[in-house]
Amino acid sequence: MYNILLVCQGGMSSSFIVKKIIEAFSKNREEIQVISKAAMEIVDYIALVNCVLVAPNVLYAMEDIKETCQEHGITPTIIPMEVYGRMDGDAIRNLIIHSH
C-alpha cells in the first residue's frame, strides 16, 4: 500500500489532485492513502508515509523538503507542472509507481 504525502501550498488545487490520484489507483484496484499538507507541515507527517510528492508551486522549499525526506529514507518526487496543471491522476500514479 502506498501512503503518500502531497506537499503543496494547501490550496484548492491539491484537493483535486488528491482525488485524481485516488481515482487512478482505485481503477487499478490498488490501495492508497493520500494526505496533502503545506511544506511547513512535512515534519509532522513524514513518519506516516512512504512516498512524498512535491507540487510544482512549492519548489522554493525543495531544499528543506529534501533534507526532511532524506532523514526518513524517502526521496521526494516532483510532480511536473504540465501533469499537475492537467490534474492527470494516471500520470501521477505512474510517477509514484516508478519512484519506488
N, C-alpha and C positions, 0 to 999 in steps of 0.2 A: 504494500500500500504506500502511496505517495502522500506525504504530509508536507504541504507547500506553504511557504510564506511569500506572499507577493508584497514587495517593498515598493511603496508608492507615496503619493502626497496625501492619500486618504480622501481623494475626490470621488465624484460620482462615476467617473470612467472605470475606476478599479473595480467597483461592484459589478459592472457589466462584464469586465474581463473575467472575473471570478466565475460568474455564471456561465460564460462561454467555455472556460476551461473544464468546469464540472460536466457540462453537456458533452464535450468531446470525449472525456473519459467514460462517461456513462454509456454512450452509444457503443463503446468498445468493451463494455462490461468490466471495466477496471475501477478499482476503489481508489478514491482520492479524497483528501480533505484540504481545503484551501482557506487561508486567512489572509486578509490584506491589512497591512499596518504601515504607518508612516515610518520613514527611515530612522527617526529618533527612537522608535519603539522596538527596533530589531533585537536589542539585548534582552528584552522581556519575553520574547517568543522564540528565539533561535534554538533553544533546547528542546522545543516541541516538534521541530520539523527536520526533514532530511533533504529538503530542496529549497533554495532561495531564488526567487525570480525578482529581477530588478526592472521596474518600469523605466522607460527612457527619460521621463521627466524628473528623475532623481539621480541622474548620473553625477551631478555635482557632489553627491555624498558617497560616491563609489569607493573612495579610498577607505573611509570608515566602515562601510558595509563589508568590503573585502576583509579587512582586519578582523572584524567580529566573526565573520563566517569562517575564516581560517582557524580561529581559536577553537571552533567546534567541528573542524574537519569537513567543512562544506565549501564547495566552490560556487559562488553566485553566478547565475545565468542572466545575462542582459536580454530583455525582450527587444528585438529590433523595432525601430519606430514604425516602419510600414506594417509590421504584424500587429503591433499594439493599436495603431490607428484603425486598422481594419477589424479589430477585435476578433481576430482569427483564432478561435479556440483550438482547431485542429493543428495549426502551425505551432501554437504554444505547447500543445501536447507533445508534438514531435520534438521540440526543444527540450522538454522535461525528460522524455524517454532517452534521448541521445546524450543528455548530460550526466546520465547515471550509468 
